[in-house]
Amino acid sequence: MLIATECMHRAEECRRLAKLSPRAEDWGHFLEMAQTWEALAKQRQQENQWAETLALADAIANGREPGHKKVA
């Protein structure tokens, strides 16, 4: 699964390619792809925040220090 930083890197690459494109049609497609990569990055960031929140809630509910794994 891609992480947010990888998605942002791909968005930057699309913007770079747009600048190099001689045809306006291609330029527009690259910018559209960049926006899609940026939206995916935002989604990944939100998913990561949600996962961190769930892990914290689980740690609190089970009387553990946040960030420590449960020892069996």
N, C-alpha and C positions, 0 to 999 in steps of 0.2 A: 504494500500500500504506500502511496506517495505521501510524504509529509509536506507541511505548509511551505517550508523553505524551498523544497524542490519545485513545488508548483510556482512559487514566485520567480524562481530562476528561469523556468520555462516561459513565464509571461515576459520577463525581460528579454529573453532570446527572441520571442515573437516580435517584440517592439523593435529590436535591432534589425531583424529581417525586414520588417516593414519599411524601415528607413532605406534599406538597400534595394527595395523592389522598384523596378522602373515603371511598372503599370499600376495605375490607381486602384484597379480591381484587386490586384494582389495585395497592395498596401492595406486595403480595407479588410481583407480576409485575415491578414496577420494581426491587425489590431483587434478584430473580433475574437481571434483565438487567445490573444493576450488577456482580454477581459474574461474569457471563460476560465483560463488558468487562475486568474486572480480570484474569481468567485469560488473555485475549488479550494484555493489556499484558505480563504475565509472560512469555508465549511470545515476544513481540516482543523483549523484553530479552534472553532467552536466545539468540535467533537473532542479535542484534547482537553479543553476546559471542562467539558461535561464529565469526561472520564476521571479527571482529577477531583472533581466535586464528589463523584460517586465513591472514589477511593477514600477520601477524607471522611465522608459520612459512614462508610463501612468501618473505618478505623475507630471512629468515635463510638459507634454502636457496639463494637466488640471490645471496647476498653483498651485499645492499643494506641501507641504513639503514632501520629500521622507520619507516613513515610516508612514505617517498619512493617515488614512482612510477618504474617502469622506463622509461628513455629509449631509444627505438628508434634 
